[in-house]
């Protein structure tokens, strides 16, 4: 019963739209209607300032970290931890507080994997940052992170969380469909130019 309740709680925690809350409270705007239309840290930083983008990133990351970390504490069984962790990612992607719409769940996914596979996540994050700096596109870094993580888990023998990494990869890649199309057509916005 405790396991089931935490899976539900993890979904609710993941559903909290911090980017939307910060944007509305600070500037009285809805990030879903301005900029990229996303509630994530990149769009919030673009609309409300770098500091609020960092706050959004920290909170979105934190809810994933809490969901997975507490799941590990309650019951380290891989199936339970996977379900609770995925519930948090699904909550951000399909928030019950926003009509089952949501963000792209990258930061929440990073938070989820930090307590589950810290070093593999860290290396994938280095690749993510490198791709962002090299390409100028946050979406490229996000896709590089989630695409590489299952391979790092495989290479280091962390077998039990590979299904979670693959499931999260499907969710995030699907969420980035529009970005991928813009990248292919040359219409994606570079973070270096987002201040305009």
C-alpha positions as CSV (number, residue, x, y, z in Angstrom):
1,X,0.0,0.0,0.0
2,X,2.8,2.4,0.8
3,X,4.4,1.7,-2.5
4,X,1.2,2.5,-4.4
5,X,0.7,5.7,-2.4
6,X,4.2,6.9,-3.2
7,X,3.8,6.2,-6.9
8,X,0.6,8.4,-6.8
9,X,2.4,11.0,-4.7
10,X,5.4,11.0,-7.1
11,X,3.0,11.7,-10.0
12,X,1.4,14.6,-8.1
13,X,4.8,15.9,-7.2
14,X,5.9,15.7,-10.8
15,X,2.8,17.5,-11.8
16,X,3.6,20.7,-9.9
17,X,4.3,23.3,-12.7
18,X,7.0,25.4,-11.0
19,X,7.8,27.3,-14.2
20,X,4.2,28.4,-14.6
21,X,3.9,29.3,-10.9
22,X,7.0,31.4,-11.0
23,X,6.1,33.2,-14.3
24,X,2.7,34.0,-13.1
25,X,3.7,35.2,-9.6
26,X,6.7,37.2,-10.7
27,X,5.6,38.7,-14.0
28,X,1.9,37.8,-14.3
29,X,2.5,35.9,-17.5
30,X,1.7,32.5,-18.8
31,X,4.8,30.9,-20.4
32,X,2.6,28.5,-22.3
33,X,1.4,31.6,-24.4
34,X,4.8,33.4,-24.9
35,X,8.2,32.4,-26.2
36,X,8.5,28.7,-26.9
37,X,5.3,28.0,-25.1
38,X,7.0,25.7,-22.7
39,X,6.9,25.9,-18.8
40,X,10.6,24.7,-18.5
41,X,13.6,26.6,-17.3
42,X,14.8,27.8,-20.7
43,X,11.6,29.6,-21.5
44,X,11.1,30.9,-18.0
45,X,14.7,32.3,-18.1
46,X,13.9,33.9,-21.4
47,X,10.8,35.6,-20.1
48,X,11.5,36.3,-16.5
49,X,15.2,36.4,-16.2
50,X,18.1,34.0,-15.6
51,X,17.5,33.7,-11.9
52,X,14.0,32.5,-12.2
53,X,15.1,30.1,-14.9
54,X,17.6,28.7,-12.5
55,X,14.9,28.5,-9.8
56,X,12.6,26.6,-12.2
57,X,15.5,24.2,-13.1
58,X,16.3,23.6,-9.5
59,X,12.7,22.9,-8.5
60,X,11.9,20.7,-11.5
61,X,15.1,18.8,-10.9
62,X,14.3,18.6,-7.2
63,X,10.9,17.0,-7.7
64,X,12.5,14.2,-9.7
65,X,15.3,13.8,-7.2
66,X,12.7,13.5,-4.3
67,X,10.5,11.1,-6.2
68,X,13.3,8.6,-6.9
69,X,15.3,9.2,-3.7
70,X,12.3,8.6,-1.4
71,X,11.3,5.6,-3.5
72,X,14.7,4.1,-3.0
73,X,14.3,4.7,0.8
74,X,10.9,3.1,0.9
75,X,11.7,0.1,-1.1
76,X,14.8,-0.4,-3.3
77,X,13.1,-2.9,-5.6
78,X,13.9,-1.9,-9.1
79,X,10.3,-2.2,-10.4
80,X,8.9,0.0,-7.7
81,X,11.6,2.6,-8.1
82,X,11.2,2.6,-11.8
83,X,7.4,3.1,-11.5
84,X,7.7,5.9,-9.0
85,X,10.5,7.6,-11.0
86,X,8.5,7.4,-14.2
87,X,5.4,8.7,-12.4
88,X,7.3,11.9,-11.6
89,X,8.4,12.3,-15.2
90,X,4.9,11.6,-16.4
91,X,3.5,14.1,-14.0
92,X,5.7,16.8,-15.4
93,X,4.9,15.8,-19.0
94,X,1.1,15.4,-18.4
95,X,0.3,17.5,-15.3
96,X,-3.0,17.0,-13.7
97,X,-2.9,20.6,-12.7
98,X,-2.7,21.8,-16.3
99,X,-5.3,19.6,-18.0
100,X,-2.8,16.8,-18.6
101,X,-0.5,19.1,-20.6
102,X,3.0,19.9,-19.4
103,X,6.7,20.5,-20.0
104,X,9.3,18.4,-21.7
105,X,10.5,16.7,-18.4
106,X,14.2,17.0,-19.1
107,X,15.1,18.6,-15.7
108,X,12.8,16.2,-13.8
109,X,14.4,13.3,-15.6
110,X,17.9,14.5,-14.6
111,X,16.7,14.7,-11.0
112,X,15.2,11.2,-11.2
113,X,18.5,9.6,-12.3
114,X,20.8,11.4,-10.0
115,X,20.1,9.1,-7.0
116,X,19.8,6.1,-9.2
117,X,22.9,6.3,-11.3
118,X,24.9,9.4,-10.2
119,X,28.1,9.0,-12.3
120,X,26.3,7.9,-15.4
121,X,24.0,10.9,-15.2
122,X,26.9,13.2,-14.5
123,X,28.7,12.0,-17.6
124,X,25.6,12.4,-19.7
125,X,25.1,15.9,-18.3
126,X,28.7,16.8,-19.4
127,X,27.8,15.6,-22.9
128,X,24.6,17.6,-22.7
129,X,26.3,20.9,-21.7
130,X,29.0,20.3,-24.3
131,X,26.4,19.8,-27.0
132,X,24.6,23.0,-25.9
133,X,27.7,25.1,-25.9
134,X,28.9,23.6,-29.3
135,X,25.5,23.8,-31.1
136,X,23.9,26.8,-29.3
137,X,20.7,24.8,-28.9
138,X,19.3,23.6,-25.6
139,X,17.2,21.0,-27.4
140,X,20.3,19.4,-28.8
141,X,21.8,19.0,-25.4
142,X,18.6,17.7,-23.9
143,X,18.3,15.0,-26.7
144,X,22.0,14.1,-26.3
145,X,21.5,13.6,-22.6
146,X,18.6,11.3,-22.8
147,X,19.8,9.4,-25.8
148,X,23.2,8.7,-24.2
149,X,22.1,7.8,-20.7
150,X,20.9,4.3,-21.6
151,X,24.2,3.5,-23.2
152,X,26.2,4.8,-20.2
153,X,24.0,2.6,-17.9
154,X,24.6,-0.4,-20.2
155,X,28.4,0.2,-20.4
156,X,28.7,0.4,-16.6
157,X,26.4,-2.5,-15.8
158,X,23.5,-0.7,-14.2
159,X,21.0,-3.0,-15.9
160,X,18.1,-2.5,-13.6
161,X,17.4,1.1,-14.6
162,X,17.9,0.7,-18.3
163,X,14.1,0.1,-18.9
164,X,13.4,3.4,-17.1
165,X,16.0,5.3,-19.1
166,X,14.5,3.9,-22.4
167,X,11.0,4.8,-21.3
168,X,12.0,8.3,-20.3
169,X,13.9,8.7,-23.6
170,X,10.7,7.9,-25.6
171,X,8.8,10.5,-23.6
172,X,11.4,13.2,-24.0
173,X,12.1,12.6,-27.7
174,X,8.4,12.6,-28.4
175,X,8.1,15.9,-26.5
176,X,10.9,17.3,-28.6
177,X,9.3,16.5,-32.0
178,X,8.7,20.1,-32.8
179,X,12.2,21.0,-31.8
180,X,13.6,18.2,-34.0
181,X,11.6,19.5,-37.0
182,X,12.9,23.0,-36.4
183,X,16.4,21.8,-36.1
184,X,16.1,20.0,-39.4
185,X,14.6,23.1,-41.1
186,X,17.0,25.6,-39.5
187,X,14.2,27.3,-37.5
188,X,15.2,26.3,-34.0
189,X,16.1,29.2,-31.6
190,X,19.6,29.3,-30.2
191,X,20.0,30.2,-26.5
192,X,22.7,32.6,-27.6
193,X,20.0,34.6,-29.4
194,X,17.1,34.1,-27.0
195,X,17.7,37.5,-25.3
196,X,16.5,39.4,-28.4
